[in-house]
Every structure is written in C-alpha cells, then in structure tokens.
C-alpha cells in the first residue's frame, strides 16, 4: 500500500485497515492526518478490489480529538472545518463500501465524531466516547450533530453534548452507538474476522443500504456540516474558547464567562 506519514494502511484480501499513527498525542487530529484519512477513503472508493475499510488507532487511544497544540485558537474555525474535517467526514460517509470503526481506546471530541462517522462500530473493553467540545467552549462539529441525533434523539444527544461525560463502551452499546464490546484478548482476532465477514457480503447492496439510510433523515449531512461550521465560527471567536484552550494547555479548570 501507499506510504503515509501519519497513519498505517494495510490491505489484506480487500480489507483495508487504517491505524491512526500519532500515538504520542493519542492520535490527535491535525491537517496532515485528516488529509491522509480522506485520501484513503477516496482511494478505497475508486478501488475495484477494496471491499471494506476499518479505522482504528495505534497505542492506547482511538483518537483524542483535535490537536489543540497545533494552534487553532486564532483560526477561523469554520474555514478549518470546511477545508479539513468536513471533507474527511463526507468522504467516509460517501464511501460506497462499509466503514468499520474499531474503537481500541478513548474516542474524544472530533475523535468521537470520527468514530460515529463509521457504519458499524465495535469497541474494546475499556474504550470510551466523549463529546468534549463544550469543555473548551465550542459546539459539536465533524458531523456529531447529525450522528448523535440520528442515533439517540434530541434529549440524549443534548445531554452528551452539554455534559461532555464519558460514555463507556458498555453504555455506548446499550444506547445503540456500538454493536459489539470485545475483550482485549479477543480484540485483534475479532477485528480481522469482522473485516473478513463484511468483505464477503454483497458490496452493491451494502452501498445502496448506506446511501438510503442516510437519505432517510430530514437533513442531509452536508447541510448539517455547513450548519456546524457556521456555529463553530461564532464559538471559535469567543473568549470562552480562548480560555478553554488556555486552561487545557495549562492543565487547570476553565473559567468561562459565557461570551
């Protein structure tokens, strides 16, 4: 497979597997990694041999979210979303092959969005999900607005977004976000066997299911992504966001003022 700087890509009999490969920062997302994820999704769509795409993480985490140390506090966050996160999410949801999220550890913030963008999600025991945006004074982005509403409905979605509490793999399964929770000793074999199972299924039928299920909701994902970008632009210029990033880097509790 092609060489990538920030992820590992394996192809075994049509099962393409991504390992996010920034373990030193718990696979935090930055422009380079986001671009590479999108590139793999686009190549998988164009490939006649690719049957399924699996996304997992190297090390202890699946993905810890946006890399706040990359200096986003002075950026137009709507522009950042439109140029990086949104195209990645659309490429994954637009891939006419199943995308399996193999959540091997924490999936937080935009990492939670990335997990929920997958079509079928399994989680290792001990993994958790957390929509951490509110902790730094931001709203949901990278598709989480759509994904939480589609899976949970308004009140539960608001709870998880507004509290940023951690959802264990077991609770995520009980809520319907996760299909399977797998013990660590069975993890690698289950990921392999699940990829093989999906690779044997009829690709065209799965692609049509994926497309029609997404159409069944009132607003399309692209509209919601644009709505999120506009809301994040406003939040990104707020004093609360500046304080949220500063407190994160200083490892202290934030002092928000509501503007």
C-alpha positions, 0 to 999 in steps of 0.5 A: 500500500501507499506510504503515509506519514501519519497513519498505517494502511494495510490491505489484506484480501480487500480489507483495508485497515487504517491505524491512526499513527500519532500515538504520542498525542493519542492520535490527535487530529491535525491537517496532515492526518485528516488529509491522509484519512480522506485520501484513503477513503477516496482511494478505497472508493475508486478501488475495484478490489477494496471491499471494506475499510476499518479505522482504528488507532495505534497505542492506547487511544482511538483518537483524542480529538483535535490537536489543540497544540497545533494552534487553532485558537486564532483560526477561523474555525469554520474555514478549518472545518470546511477545508479539513474535517468536513471533507474527511467526514463526507468522504467516509460517509460517501464511501460506497463500501462499509466503514468499520470503526474499531474503537481500541481506546478513548474516542474524544471530541472530533475523535468521537465524531470520527468514530460515529462517522463509521457504519458499524462500530465495535469497541474494546473493553475499556474504550470510551466516547466523549463529546468534549467540545463544550469543555473548551467552549465550542459546539459539536462539529465533524458531523456529531450533530447529525450522528448523535441525533440520528442515533439517540434523539434530541434529549440524549444527544443534548445531554452528551453534548452539554455534559461532555461525560464519558460514555463507556463502551458498555453504555455506548452499546446499550444506547445503540452507538456500538454493536459489539464490546470485545475483550482485549484478548479477543480484540485483534482476532475479532477485528480481522474476522469482522473485516473478513465477514463484511468483505464477503457480503454483497458490496452493491447492496451494502452501498445502496443500504448506506446511501438510503439510510442516510437519505432517510433523515430530514437533513442531509449531512452536508447541510448539517456540516455547513450548519456546524461550521457556521456555529463553530465560527461564532464559538471559535471567536469567543473568549470562552474558547480562548480560555478553554484552550488556555486552561487545557494547555495549562492543565487547570479548570476553565473559567468561562464567562459565557461570551 
